[in-house]
Amino acid sequence: MARSYQAVVIGGGPGGYVAAIRLAQLGLKTAVIEKEKMGGVCLNWGCVPSKALIHVAHTVSHLAEAKKFGVSAEGVSVDVDETRAWKDKIVAKLTGGVAQLVKGNGGEIIEGEARFAGPGRLLVNDEEIHFEHCIIATGARPIAIPGFEVDGELIWGSRTATDLPRIPRHLVVIGGGVIGLELGTVYAKLGAKVTIVEMLDGLLPGIDPELTRVVERKLKKMKIDVKLETKASGLVRRDDGSAELTLAGPKGEEKLEADAILMAVGFRPNTEALELDKVGVQVDEKGAIVVDERLATTAAGIHAIGDVTGAPFLAHRAFKQGEVAAEAIAGHPEVWDVKALPAVVFTDPEIASTGLSEDAAKAAGHEVKTGKFHFLANGRALGSAETDGFVKVVVDAASEAVLGVQIVGAGASDLIAEGTLAVEMGAVADDVGLTVHAHPTLAEAVQEATMAAVGRAVHAINK
């Protein structure tokens, strides 16, 4: 007989496992189906391992620059095997913890790949699974470019790069977005020559150029070569495992030698193998599942969350959507209603933003005031030798409500939480300014930038 559940989640990534945990907590008989490892791309081959490698690379670069504050660190080297083992231990601990949380809350884990067999029915490893409710959380995968298919040897995807197979002599990164810059910077700090090839006229598309310029200056300092408005148009493999790339850019055709190529040109939702036509789930022109404010699809009883519903591809978005979908299935009045969705790029320095940018706020009809505070004037940043960047706060000119916060600098990934809370709760500038911030901390920069927006900064000249 087929196994039956009140709720089945397809995919054990960030959104899927959170949804399964919450469904089980709400008293539903729940199973989560995962074809590889619990935690999905984020925990196994994305967010978590890449940030571990970023920490290693940052440590190496800090040691190399330590002479400026009187520390001599000679003969620093990286043991690739030991670094990989350390990273793998972190991943194993977290993925094992996720599995325990699902089971500990009463959920069941089914290993295998699921596809729909009809309304209320799934096939997993040729076994039929019946469900009352289903949440699709199958995530997304890197976009493949013909002629540059990932093989794990010469041509890497992000999964290969986060596994740290080796430190190449020359790594060419095709794509100047988030993953390309994060991992390209890692390998540059670990000793590789790095070239970034981006077909658009700027790095990190969609991010305020005022923020990206700070990162671009640091890339130049690290001797990372950036080629904008340039496409990889050809590839010739050599017997020694290296390759000659042909690039087409503003100055015409160019040849480039590489012994590793990282493909980082974006993602597309994983929907093709699900056989969605058998249940009537609609997808858009990019293959993303269409959902409403309760994350319900066009098919009764079926919800979808996370990357499979399209951009932005953010793990924390999937976390929250997993909770919303679970609550909706349980009959609670929960909807996806997020004013401030933070986004972080773990470059050097980090970039983080939440709420509305200055341009977006003006486009939405706000008359705005902005305040900025540079880390160069922050005691903690000076004492940590991390002075690149600034905090920028956008407020409504009439109400002084905080509309958005943008940060580029060390610790931006953590500092953005204060800005996100301020926007989400409808805080005004004084709510942030009158809150006592510990000294000396980087968080003081958020307070000062907020008060600068309304002309009352203390540690900066008000304009």
Secondary structure as UniProt FT lines:
FT   STRAND          3..10
FT   HELIX           14..25
FT   TURN            26..27
FT   STRAND          30..34
FT   TURN            38..39
FT   HELIX           40..45
FT   HELIX           47..64
FT   HELIX           66..69
FT   HELIX           80..104
FT   TURN            105..106
FT   STRAND          108..111
FT   STRAND          114..118
FT   TURN            119..120
FT   STRAND          121..124
FT   TURN            125..126
FT   STRAND          127..136
FT   STRAND          140..142
FT   TURN            146..147
FT   STRAND          155..156
FT   HELIX           158..162
FT   STRAND          170..174
FT   HELIX           178..189
FT   TURN            190..191
FT   STRAND          193..197
FT   TURN            205..206
FT   HELIX           209..221
FT   TURN            222..223
FT   STRAND          225..227
FT   STRAND          231..237
FT   TURN            239..240
FT   STRAND          243..249
FT   TURN            250..251
FT   STRAND          252..258
FT   STRAND          260..263
FT   STRAND          267..269
FT   HELIX           272..274
FT   HELIX           276..278
FT   TURN            279..280
FT   TURN            285..286
FT   TURN            293..294
FT   TURN            300..301
FT   STRAND          302..304
FT   HELIX           306..309
FT   HELIX           315..329
FT   TURN            330..331
FT   STRAND          343..345
FT   STRAND          351..355
FT   HELIX           358..363
FT   TURN            364..365
FT   STRAND          368..374
FT   HELIX           375..377
FT   HELIX           379..383
FT   TURN            384..385
FT   STRAND          390..396
FT   TURN            397..399
FT   STRAND          401..408
FT   TURN            410..411
FT   HELIX           412..425
FT   HELIX           429..433
FT   TURN            442..443
FT   HELIX           444..453
FT   TURN            454..455
//
